[in-house]
C-alpha cells in the first residue's frame, strides 16, 4: 500500500455561481463515502478560504518564531486535500479522477515517501 496526497490550489477552482458550488458538494461527499467504504480514505477536507486567519511557525533562524498570516507571499494557496492509502498508482489516479470530476476542478497528486516509522 502507498499513501498519496490529492490536492488543489484554491485558484484552480474558478468563478462559478453559488448554485454550481451547492451542486458539487453532494458529488464530492459521495466520492468520500466511496473511499471510506473501499477502506482507502485516510483524510479528506477543505481548508478555510480566509488566508488572513493563517499563521506560520518558522525555526530556520535557530529560534522559533510564530507569526500571524501566511509564511510567504504567493498567489496560490491550498484549498483542500485528500489522503488515500491505496494498492498502487493506478488506484491513486482513479480516485484523483473521481475527485476532479465531482469537484469540477483539477487535482494534483503526489505520493508520500515511505515511512520509516509505523503509524500504529
N, C-alpha and C positions, 0 to 999 in steps of 0.2 A: 504494500500500500504506500501511496505517496500523497503528501498534502500539497494542495495548490491554492493560491490566492487568486480569486476572481474579483476584479475591482473596476471602478470607473471614476474618472475625474468629473466633478460637477459641470465643468464647461462642455462636456460631451453630451449632456442631456438635451440642450437646445431649448428654444422657446416654444411652448405649447399652451393651449388653453387649459384651464383648470379641469374641465370635463375629461380631457385627454389623460391627465395625470390620475384622476379618480378611476378611470377605466383600467389603468395599468396596475394599480395596487392588487386587485384580486388575482390577476395573472401572475404577478411576481410571488404572491403568497402561495399560490398553487404549486409553483416550482419548488419553493422552500419546503412545502409539505411533502412533495415527491422525494426530495433529497433526504428528509427525515425518515420517511418510510423505507428508502433504499439503504439507510444506515450510513450515508456518506457525509452528512452535514456535521461540520464542526462548529461553525458560527455563520450567521448572516445578519446584516443590519446596515441601515443607512445612518449617516452622520448628520449632526445638526448643521444646517447650512450657514448659520451666522458665525463666520470665522472670527469675529471680534470677541467671541467668548472662548476662543482657544487660548492656551498658554503653552509655554515651552520650557523645557529643562535642558540645560547645557552645562556640561562639565569639561569641555575641551580646554579651558584655560587652566585646569587643575583645581578650580573652585566651582562648586555647583551654583549656578545662577538660574533662578526660575523667574520668568518674565511673563507678563500678560501679552497676549497676541501670538501670532504665528511666529515660528522660528525664523523664517526667511520670507522675503517678498517674492511671490510667484503669481502668475496669472492663473495657474491651475491649482486645484486642491481636491483631495479625495472626497467623493460624495457618498460612497458606500462600498461594502465589501462582503464577500462570502468566502469561507474557507471550507474546502471539501477534502476528504481523505478517501482517495479512490484507487482502484487497482492499477491504472495506467493513464498515460497521456490522452488516449482516445476517450476515456471516460471524462477526463477534465475538459476536453474540447466539447463533448456532448453537453455537459452541464453548463458550460460557459455560453454555448449557443442557445440553450433553453432560457437562460437568464437574459441574454441580449434580446431575444425575441419577446420575452414577457415585458421587459422594461422599455424597450423601444430605443435603446441607445447602445453604443459599443461597450464592450467589456475587455479588459486586458487580463491576461492570465500569466502567472509566474509560479513556478514550482519552488517550494521551500527546500532549503538544503536539508539533507538528512540530519536528524537529531542525534546528538551524542549521548543524551540522557533520555530516559523514558518519561513519558508524560503520566505514567501510572504511579 
